[in-house]
Amino acid sequence: MTAFLLSLAAVLGVAGLIAWVDRKGHLTRPLNEPITQLRIDYPALEFIDTLVTADGRNTLALARSGEVAVALAFGDSWVTRRFASLPTAAVHARGSALEILSGDFTLPRMRLTLPSNELAALWSNRLTAPAARSATSRSNAARPEHAA
């Protein structure tokens, strides 16, 4: 029985230490670190607006080109994705949560909690706006009065 209790205490101690180190690491990360990672991964993009999620771990960034990039905390590193456009059906703002169905098999679904409902609605529109603009330009180009 004593060996069992010692083993249990050791397991709980190690688990507690891992949780403490994990939590401490997230609290001390600089907020610009995910933005720096986006700039490294996508040097051609000029970011004009960025937003850190409510938990401080993830970042959305809007580029001048209309593309949106996301940096997600994953362990002690970042996973980044870039979206030229997403179909409107792939982005859902539910309260302050933003759900993105990316179609990327390595990261098919992202759920980001933003600081407010208004920001979730705004970024939902930003994520789908490039798709709407390109669809409008394609339909205008198909009309004879818009042809060159």
Helices and strands as residue ranges (DSSP letters): H 2-28, H 33-41, E 47-52, E 59-63, E 68-74, E 77-83, G 88-90, E 91-94, E 97-101, E 109-113, H 117-142, G 144-146
